[in-house]
Amino acid sequence: MTQAWITTIGIAAAIGTTASFLPQAVKTVRTRSAKDFSWLHLVMFTTGVALWLVYGLLRHDAAVTGANAATLLLLFVIVGVKFRSRSRQ
């Protein structure tokens, strides 16, 4: 298998996993509620995604870097909604 095919598979996987998180982020923004997300989950998941992003940057891996950068942005949106809803209560 050539490097181009390996990269294509990685990018397809990155798009699939990141896109799967998008509907939840959109729902969270629309409803302005992130009550179903526990803080522990958000902290652990955000930490893991951030570490994957660093790993992708260090390995110069566009698929890993792009997917985790996009997922991290979506997580920041969800964390922001959760934080705002907590401060309103």
VMD Tcl script that draws the C-alpha trace (Angstrom):
set ca {
  {0.00 0.00 0.00}
  {1.41 3.37 -0.95}
  {1.83 6.30 1.42}
  {-0.86 8.20 -0.51}
  {-3.40 5.46 0.17}
  {-2.45 5.33 3.84}
  {-2.89 9.09 4.08}
  {-6.24 8.90 2.26}
  {-7.49 6.26 4.72}
  {-6.32 8.41 7.64}
  {-8.06 11.50 6.31}
  {-11.28 9.55 5.66}
  {-11.18 8.19 9.22}
  {-10.48 11.67 10.59}
  {-13.42 13.16 8.70}
  {-15.73 10.37 9.84}
  {-14.90 10.54 13.53}
  {-14.86 14.33 13.68}
  {-18.08 14.66 11.68}
  {-19.79 12.21 14.03}
  {-19.25 14.70 16.87}
  {-20.69 17.63 14.92}
  {-24.42 16.82 15.40}
  {-23.96 16.75 19.17}
  {-22.16 20.09 19.15}
  {-24.89 21.62 16.96}
  {-27.61 20.26 19.27}
  {-25.80 21.65 22.30}
  {-25.63 25.11 20.73}
  {-29.25 25.02 19.54}
  {-30.65 23.91 22.89}
  {-28.12 25.96 24.86}
  {-27.78 22.99 27.16}
  {-24.86 20.70 27.86}
  {-26.37 19.18 30.99}
  {-25.97 15.65 29.66}
  {-22.18 16.08 29.53}
  {-20.40 15.50 32.82}
  {-17.52 17.82 33.63}
  {-15.27 14.80 34.19}
  {-16.05 13.48 30.71}
  {-15.42 16.87 29.11}
  {-12.11 17.36 30.93}
  {-10.87 13.85 30.14}
  {-12.01 13.92 26.51}
  {-10.64 17.41 25.91}
  {-7.30 16.41 27.44}
  {-7.14 13.32 25.24}
  {-8.02 15.23 22.09}
  {-5.46 17.94 22.93}
  {-2.77 15.29 23.39}
  {-3.72 13.67 20.06}
  {-3.40 17.11 18.48}
  {0.09 17.55 19.92}
  {0.99 14.04 18.74}
  {-0.25 14.84 15.23}
  {1.76 18.05 15.17}
  {4.91 16.30 16.37}
  {4.47 13.52 13.80}
  {3.56 16.01 11.04}
  {0.43 13.94 10.45}
  {-2.22 16.07 8.72}
  {-5.06 13.62 9.35}
  {-4.45 13.37 13.09}
  {-3.75 17.09 13.43}
  {-6.77 18.24 11.43}
  {-9.26 15.89 13.03}
  {-8.19 16.68 16.55}
  {-7.99 20.43 15.95}
  {-11.57 20.39 14.63}
  {-12.79 18.17 17.47}
  {-11.06 20.41 20.02}
  {-12.89 23.44 18.58}
  {-16.21 21.61 18.89}
  {-15.35 20.66 22.46}
  {-14.57 24.29 23.31}
  {-18.04 25.21 22.05}
  {-19.68 22.54 24.23}
  {-17.58 23.50 27.27}
  {-18.51 27.14 26.70}
  {-22.22 26.30 26.61}
  {-21.90 24.15 29.74}
  {-19.95 26.86 31.56}
  {-22.47 29.57 30.60}
  {-25.44 27.47 31.65}
  {-23.75 26.74 34.98}
  {-23.10 30.41 35.66}
  {-26.77 31.26 34.91}
  {-28.05 28.87 37.59}
}
mol new
graphics top color blue
foreach p $ca { graphics top sphere $p radius 0.5 }
foreach p [lrange $ca 0 end-1] q [lrange $ca 1 end] { graphics top cylinder $p $q radius 0.2 }
display resetview
